[in-house]
Structure formats: C-alpha cells, structure tokens
C-alpha cells in the first residue's frame, strides 16, 4: 500500500510520463548488472579457468532465494556449504563469505550510484565531480552491513542524501515504487560476486581444488541436480 501510494503521488505530481522514466531506470540498471556480471565477473572466472554460467547454475537455488527475499544473508549457510562442495577450503569460505556480505557489496554500489544520479537528474540538479565523489565516498562507508536487511540500500541512500545535502530527501519518493525491482539485481550481484571472490581468495591461498570445481560444475551442466534425481527415484518406486 505504501508503494502504491508513492507511485500514485509521483504520477499525480509529474504525470504518467514519469513512469516511462522509471522504466528507463529499471532497464538501464538491469543492463548495467548484466554487463558487470558478463564482463567483470566473467573475466575473473576465465582467469580462474572456470565457467561463470556453470557457477550460476550450481548456485541457482541460492540465487533464487536471494532474489525472492531481497536479502543476501538469507542464503549464507547454504552458500557456505555449496562453496565447500565446490572445492574451496573451509577456512577461506568461513572468512570470505561473512566478511564479503558486509564489505564486498558490488550490487549495492551499482544501485546507490545509479539511484543517486537518477534523482539528481530528475530534480534538475547538476552535481559536480567533487560532489559525486563525496557521495560515493559516504556511500562506501554507510553501505557496510546492509546485505542482511531487505531494502537496506534504500535506507542507506536516504541517510546519505540527508548527510550530504546535495539532493532533497523528498526526491526519494520518485524511486520508492521500483526499489524492490532494483533490489533484486543488487542481491544477485552481491551473492554471485562474493562466490567469485571466495574462489579467487581460495586460489590465492592455495586452498582451492580446481579439478573438483571443474567436475562439480561440469556435472551440473551434464546431469540433473541431485534433488531431481531423488524425486525421479521416488516416483519410479511408486
């Protein structure tokens, strides 16, 4: 009801044309997330001689849970278990994943920067390079630990806008209606980025079984998941 009221206020104040601009923001944010995953994370996985799409298929269940809850830490136990199965040592996973969900928030960084620039342009405010750098610096500090809170990045955006003072706080009503959609891309990148980071640190510390990772990822691409096999066995028994 709150989201509906915010969208109704935006449309009543700025007209139906504002919905088109919000649609452009969603498309641009989605395209940015896709480019980041394919170019940045893809290049890292190629350097590790592993398949990015194989890793996405391997973590399919965890990524879907994160998308549905809009919280990265909702999949923390499952992600730790999956990465150990992948061949990463338990000490590396136990340090990298919990700390990464507090300090390595790639998706939150993309969300906060794009949302702040969109609000500035929507309000007709021309931010200088110095003002943009100040906002990025403040967001890097205030965004730590938001992975465990659904919609936590929006609260960080509100606090940053208030602290910096370059953009009116009331401007946040423009994007509150689409915040849930943007959060889905944010948590997807957060979870996948931290999984890739665990692989990199594991190779760096020589605590990563590359051959096991290749076998696991290859098995996921050539055979059905184990839960599907179990379901098939039960159905056959009946």
C-alpha positions in Angstrom: 0.0 0.0 0.0 2.9 2.3 0.7 4.5 1.6 -2.6 1.1 2.2 -4.4 0.7 5.5 -2.6 4.2 6.6 -3.6 3.7 5.8 -7.2 0.2 7.4 -7.2 1.8 10.6 -5.8 4.6 10.6 -8.4 2.0 10.1 -11.2 -0.3 12.8 -9.8 2.5 15.3 -9.4 4.6 14.7 -12.5 2.2 12.9 -14.9 2.2 9.4 -16.4 5.4 10.3 -18.3 7.3 9.8 -15.1 6.5 6.0 -15.3 8.4 5.9 -18.6 11.5 7.5 -16.9 11.3 4.9 -14.1 11.1 2.2 -16.7 14.3 3.6 -18.3 16.0 3.4 -14.9 15.0 -0.2 -14.5 16.2 -1.1 -18.0 19.5 0.8 -17.6 20.1 -0.7 -14.1 19.4 -4.3 -15.4 21.7 -3.7 -18.4 24.4 -2.4 -16.1 24.1 -5.6 -13.9 24.3 -7.8 -16.9 27.4 -6.1 -18.3 29.0 -6.2 -14.8 28.3 -10.0 -14.5 29.4 -10.9 -18.0 32.4 -8.6 -18.3 33.9 -8.2 -14.8 32.9 -11.4 -13.1 33.2 -13.3 -16.4 36.8 -12.1 -16.9 37.7 -13.2 -13.3 36.2 -16.6 -13.8 38.0 -17.0 -17.2 41.3 -16.1 -15.4 40.5 -18.9 -12.9 39.8 -21.2 -15.8 36.2 -21.9 -14.7 32.8 -21.3 -16.2 30.7 -18.4 -14.9 27.5 -19.9 -16.2 28.4 -23.2 -14.6 28.8 -21.4 -11.3 25.4 -19.6 -11.8 23.7 -23.0 -12.4 25.5 -24.5 -9.4 24.2 -21.7 -7.2 20.8 -21.5 -8.8 18.8 -22.3 -5.7 20.7 -19.8 -3.5 20.4 -17.0 -6.1 16.6 -17.6 -6.4 16.2 -17.5 -2.6 18.2 -14.2 -2.5 16.0 -12.7 -5.3 12.8 -13.7 -3.5 13.9 -12.3 -0.1 16.0 -9.4 -1.4 18.5 -10.3 1.3 21.9 -11.7 0.7 22.4 -13.1 4.1 19.3 -15.3 3.8 21.4 -17.8 1.8 24.6 -17.6 3.9 24.6 -21.1 5.4 23.6 -22.7 2.0 26.2 -20.7 0.1 29.0 -21.7 2.6 28.1 -25.4 2.2 27.9 -25.1 -1.6 31.3 -23.4 -1.9 32.9 -26.1 0.3 31.5 -28.7 -2.1 33.0 -26.7 -4.9 36.4 -27.3 -3.5 37.2 -24.2 -1.5 38.7 -24.8 1.9 36.5 -24.2 4.9 38.8 -21.6 6.5 38.7 -19.5 3.3 34.9 -19.8 2.9 34.4 -19.1 6.6 36.2 -15.8 6.4 35.5 -14.5 2.9 31.7 -15.0 2.7 30.6 -13.5 6.0 33.0 -10.6 5.6 32.1 -10.2 2.0 28.5 -9.7 2.8 29.5 -6.8 4.9 32.3 -5.2 2.9 32.1 -6.6 -0.7 28.7 -5.3 -1.8 29.1 -4.9 -5.6 25.4 -4.8 -6.3 24.8 -2.2 -3.6 27.5 0.1 -5.1 25.8 -0.1 -8.5 22.4 0.6 -7.0 23.4 3.5 -4.9 25.4 5.3 -7.5 22.8 4.9 -10.3 19.9 5.8 -8.0 21.6 9.0 -6.7 22.5 10.2 -10.2 18.9 9.5 -11.4 17.5 11.5 -8.5 19.8 14.4 -9.2 18.9 14.5 -12.9 15.2 14.1 -12.0 15.4 17.2 -9.7 17.4 19.2 -12.3 20.5 19.2 -10.0 23.9 19.3 -11.8 26.3 17.5 -9.5 30.0 18.4 -9.9 32.7 15.7 -9.9 33.6 16.7 -6.4 30.0 16.3 -5.2 29.7 12.9 -6.9 33.0 11.7 -5.4 31.8 12.9 -1.9 28.6 10.9 -2.3 30.4 7.8 -3.5 32.8 8.0 -0.5 30.0 8.4 2.0 28.0 5.6 0.4 31.0 3.3 0.6 31.1 3.8 4.4 27.4 3.8 5.1 26.5 0.8 2.9 28.5 -1.7 5.0 26.3 -4.4 6.6 23.2 -3.7 4.5 23.2 -7.2 3.0 21.2 -8.7 5.9 18.4 -6.1 5.6 15.8 -6.4 2.9 15.7 -2.9 1.2 18.7 -1.8 3.4 20.3 0.0 0.5 17.3 2.4 0.2 17.8 3.3 3.9 21.5 4.0 3.2 20.5 6.1 0.2 18.2 8.2 2.3 20.8 8.7 5.0 23.5 9.6 2.5 21.2 12.1 0.7 20.4 13.7 4.1 24.0 13.8 5.2 25.5 15.2 2.0 22.6 17.6 1.3 23.0 17.8 -2.4 19.6 16.1 -3.2 16.4 16.8 -1.3 15.2 13.9 0.8 11.7 14.1 -0.7 13.2 13.1 -4.1 13.4 9.5 -2.8 9.6 9.2 -3.3 10.4 9.0 -7.0 12.0 5.6 -6.8 10.4 4.0 -3.8 7.9 2.3 -6.1 10.6 0.5 -8.1 13.0 -0.1 -5.2 12.0 -3.8 -4.9 12.8 -4.4 -8.5 16.2 -2.7 -8.3 17.0 -4.7 -5.1 16.7 -8.0 -6.9 19.6 -7.1 -9.2 21.5 -5.8 -6.2 21.3 -9.0 -4.2 22.0 -11.2 -7.3 25.3 -9.4 -7.9 26.2 -9.4 -4.1 25.8 -13.2 -3.8 27.5 -14.1 -7.1 30.3 -11.6 -6.6 31.1 -13.0 -3.1 31.1 -16.5 -4.5 33.6 -15.5 -7.2 35.6 -13.6 -4.5 35.8 -16.8 -2.5 37.2 -18.7 -5.5 39.8 -16.0 -6.1 40.9 -16.0 -2.5 40.9 -19.8 -2.4 43.3 -19.9 -5.4 45.4 -17.1 -3.9 45.8 -19.1 -0.6 46.3 -22.4 -2.4 43.2 -23.8 -0.7 41.1 -24.5 -3.8 40.7 -27.8 -5.6 40.4 -26.7 -9.2 39.8 -30.2 -10.5 37.0 -30.8 -8.1 35.4 -27.5 -9.0 35.5 -28.4 -12.7 34.0 -31.8 -12.0 31.2 -30.3 -9.9 30.4 -27.5 -12.4 30.6 -30.0 -15.4 28.4 -32.4 -13.6 25.8 -29.7 -13.1 25.8 -29.0 -16.8 25.5 -32.6 -17.9 23.3 -34.3 -15.3 20.1 -33.3 -13.5 20.5 -31.9 -9.9 20.5 -34.5 -7.1 17.1 -33.4 -5.8 15.6 -34.0 -9.2 17.2 -37.5 -9.3 15.8 -38.3 -5.9 12.3 -37.2 -7.0 12.6 -39.3 -10.1 13.6 -42.4 -7.9 10.6 -41.8 -5.6 8.2 -41.5 -8.5 9.6 -44.7 -10.1 9.2 -46.6 -6.8 5.6 -45.6 -6.6 
